[in-house]
Amino acid sequence: MLKVAVMGASGRMGKMLIEAVEAAEDCTLHVTLDKGDDVRTGLTGADVMIDFTRPEATLAHLAVCADLGVKAVVGTTGFDDAQKAEIARFAERTAIVFAPNMSVGVNVVLKLLDLAARAMNEGFDIEIIEAHHRMKVDAPSGTALQMGQVVADALGRDLKQCAVYGREGVTGVRDPSTIGFATVRGGDIIGDHTVLFAGTGERIEISHKASNRGIYAQGSLRAARFLAGQRTGLFGMNDVLGFAR
């Protein structure tokens, strides 16, 4: 049995993860932890931690995981480059799956985007539209940024140089080398993402719409099972799903 520790237990994702672990035949709930709990005591004896909290909290949790040899699944978003580098350093001491979206479907979409971008590398404008609930604190979403990164890599572009995150006023004619992002926040939208390839006379839309957070919990457990065979290293969902092999 895989002994799983769930962080942020009182949050929406925390509750969903707890339900998923309790329903899994090969997993047992080792501990649930929330703000103010003793993380080191709670994680002692766990096989893997699953964390969908906030960047600063996740980094503190990973430091404990690295010390104790507990593996980690990180679905937290909003990390800056320095924080991502810190995660990589922790992965030298334990095994970590780090992905902005744990949904199996989203990660299949990422593979489709790579194929589409390579085929439509000329004559198509690319826009990424994402929508989430009113409580989400970072924008664009980590998933939207990863979609943009996949497309930029496939086209041989630097996302930091070609991304456009907002338009207002007289913006002029669209630069065909750019990748646009549009963000919607409202209500209880769990997560919708669409990448639009708009050409002359045709357009292709590749979309993923989440209707239940359970998809992220199930993907997280799949990642946790993958880590059972790893000692150290930083992995993504491509590794978990076998796309990287």
PyMOL commands that set and color helices and strands:
alter all, ss='L'
color gray80, all
select helices_A, chain A and resi 12-23+39-43+55-68+81-90+104-119+142-155+159-162+214-227+237-241
alter helices_A, ss='H'
color red, helices_A
select strands_A, chain A and resi 2-7+27-33+48-51+71-74+95-98+125-132+163-164+179-185+191-198+203-210+233-235
alter strands_A, ss='S'
color yellow, strands_A
deselect
rebuild
show_as cartoon
